[in-house]
Amino acid sequence: MATYYRLPEVQFRPWFSNFVTTAAANALTLGLDPGQVTALTAANTDYQSAVAAYSAAHDSAKAATTTKNAQYNAALQLVQLYANQWQIDPSVSDTLKQQLGLNIRDTVPSPRPIYPVTQVSGTGNSVGTVKLRWDRNGNLPGCNYMVQSRPVGGTDWTLVTATTRTRLALGEQPLSATEYRVVTERRGNFSEPSDSVVVYGVGGVGGGGTLLKVA
């Protein structure tokens, strides 16, 4: 048997009761006076009563929790029943819905934010093929990426093409140093231009931003 102070409480309880009963029955042999026997017996009685009270409270708490959960589910079902009806009832004003604590459904979707793409990079070759790539930077799928170009030192940007992808190959591009950038578009809304990258027709790479060689 395990040492008494290492016993789980569920085992200590009967162990302690036996300990006190046996000690009281053998008080003379164990050298216990009546006061000591009384103290041991009282300690056992108080402990057993406390355990019984705890067990009763625990059972009561479990029952109370079960009742509370059942009432919560019943209340939630009622709220869902009426809230769903009122949400779609055009005669119930938004003001009244707010007073009821209901969400006001947005019949006109709010525009999703768009962001300038990042990490624009590119390579070119001697036959005028340019490969570009970039990171969408959190933009949702379906955004259009407007690729623009201008000669290095030029002032006006020209639209080259648009794509929903984040990499593309452009043919018949100038062999001279050309600057490229990307503008994100979604539902008629445009982001700020990305950083630009300079691509040389003989395969060199330069420009602003992080430049990664395209395979």
C-alpha positions, 0 to 999 in steps of 0.5 A: 500500500502507498504511504498515506500522504501519497494516497489520492484523496479518494483513497485517503478518506477511508484510510483516515476513517480506519486510522482514527477508529483503530487508534481510538480502539487501541488508545491505551496501547498507543498512549492516547489520552481521552482528549487526543482521542476526541480530537482525532474523532472530531477531525475525522467527523469534520472531514467526512462531513466536508467531503459529503458537502462538497460532493452534494455541491458538486452534484448540484453544480452539475445539475445547475450547469445542465439546466443553464445550458438547456435554457440557453439553447432554448433562448438561442432557438427563439432568438434565431427564429424571430431574428431571421424573420425580422432580418428579411422583413422589409417592414422592420426598419434598420433603426429598430433592428439596431435597437434589437441588437441585430446586425444590419445587412449590407445590401451594397457590398463594401469595396474590397481594398486593393494594394500595390504589388511588391517585389516586381522583377524582370529579365529580358533577352536579345530577341525582345522577350521580357519576363516579369513577376511580382508578389500580389501583396494580399490582393484578392484573386481576380484582381487585374494587374495593369502592366505599364512601360516607358523608356528609361528617362521617359515621362509617360507610361504606356499600358502594355497588357493586363493579367490576373496572374503574377507572372507573364512573358511579353514578346516584341519588347524594346531592346533598349533599357525599358522601365516596367511597373504594375497597377492593381485594378479591381471593379474600376478602382486602382492602386498606387503604382508599384515600384518599377524595374528596369529590364535590358534587352540583352538579359541584364536586370536593374531597377527599383525594388527587390529584383528576383531573376525569373526562371 
